[in-house]
Amino acid sequence: MNKFQILSTKLQTIFKFQAPKHKQFIIWNLIFGICLNFEICSALGGLGFPLTITLDEAIERALEHNEGILVARNKITEAEAGVIIGRSGFLPKINIQGSYTRLAKLPSLEMAAPEYGELQVPVFNTLGIPTGYTIVPGVVGIDTMAFRMGEEENYLSRASLQQPLFTWGKILNAYQISKLNFEAEREDFRKQKNELVFNVTKSFYGILVLNELIKLTSDAYTQTKRHVKVVEKRYNAGLASKFDLLRAKVQLANMEPQVIKAKNGLEIAKIGIKTLLGLSQDTIIKLKGELRVGAYRNTPLQKCIKDAKANRPEIKSLQLRKNMTLKALSIAKRANFPNLAFIANYDYKKPLYFENEWGTDWNVTLALQFPLLTGFETLGKIRQANARVSQAEHGLNLLKDAIELEVRMAYLQLEESKRIVESQEKNIAQAKEALSIVDKRYKQGLATSLEVMDTQLALTKAKTNWLQSLSDYLIAKAGLEKATGRNSK
């Protein structure tokens, strides 16, 4: 039954009305509209309706609404955008720009030039005697001429294109780094998912155990209270001592803090699982599940270790990041290699050359950049990149060892808790039989009150140990699933 069917059933129970079918149709449409505007189950939980959740539903909800998993998803989106940025290095860059420049003073070119005018030239007769003057054109002096270099107002509109032609693989390596980072973030997301599934499972079973523990302590408290009444009757009849009565009352009083602590622990655990599921703390939740060992395939330890090394996203992520450091080392080694680029500009400007009018112009350039000396910066970057590669290698080996240790511990804990569960089941049966015997003996006056209370305490402890061992088993089972990476697929 899905969430909407559960809601419908509850609403049918609440809204019991005898109305014509067309009115019922209108009312149910209104209810359905409200449900579409709110997250159905969360809204009902906040309104006082208990939200019943199974383990599978809890895991599904956590994978959709947990804040940590949402952050991990956003990191994947960020890394995917980084791939687009890395790919852009192969493509041409086209820019458009415009400018207006007003010059305060124009530069000019000055040069000397002859000054022309009228000259009076004397006229002589045949005897060489001046007889007058005549006017002829000629150079009368030296003048200075100035030529303006440009215009006071300058306009420029430019479209430029830049295309890297050859960079010794630096752009290619940068692009590959962005792709490796994207893959690494996906593996990190799988890691986050694996851990979240384990944490939800652990919290889920922890709450189920606390529910059972509350029932257990409450039943033990009720049973002890009933025993106190029996002791009081026997005391009033002179068949029990005052010590027996006081000891029974003290035992009853000592059990009250256990009940309070168990209930408080349950509330704290619910706060934790609500946070994991992305639920409001006002939501009332009720977990639906069973505490039982169930069938489990006993996989050999070496197979678990092999699966972990093949499946764990942490190993794949670190391997990808190691490859990223190798690419970065390749870029660092080629930092001093020349780069060749093609540049083209197309201008629409005024003035055009030495004429104050609008016109077009263009130019193309092949640019070669060759860093000859960078103050040993390249050498430092190469050493830095080598160190990062070494760190990644050692980190990967360390991670593999840690994962193998985690698998071994989870495997042993699972085997241990399974044996403890089996032993405690027998222990509970024996403790129940012992309590039945001592109760009968006490009523017959053949046993003391202290023996009854000790036997009751032994039964309570046996049940508590069984619950704890069952919880340990279920958590260890989930821990082995996490350690082998099966939850991250």
ABEGO torsion letter per residue (X at the ends): XBAAAAAAAAAAAABBBBBBAAAAAAAAAAAAAAAAABBAAAAAAAAGBBBBBBAAAAAAAAAAABAAAAAAAAAAAAAAAAAAAAAAAABBBBBBBBBBBBBABBBBBBBBBBBBBBBBBBBBBAAGBBAEBBBBBEBAEBBBBBBBBEBABBBBBBBBBBBBABAGGAAAAAAAAAAAAAAAAAAAAAAAAAAAAAAAAAAAAAAAAAAAAAAAAAAAAAAAAAAAAAAAAAAAAGABBAAAAAAAAAAAAAAAAAAAAAAAAAAAAAAAAAAAAGBBAABBBBBBBBBBAEBBBBBBAAAAAAAAAAABAAAAAAAAAAAAAAAAAAAAAAAABBBBBBBBBBBBBOBBEABBBBBBBBBBBBBBBBBABAGGAAAAAAAAAAAAAAAAAAAAAAAAAAAAAAAAAAAAAAAAAAAAAAAAAAAAAAAAAAAAAAAAAAAAGABBAAAAAAAAAAAAAAAAAAAAAAAAAAAAAAAAAAAAGAAAX
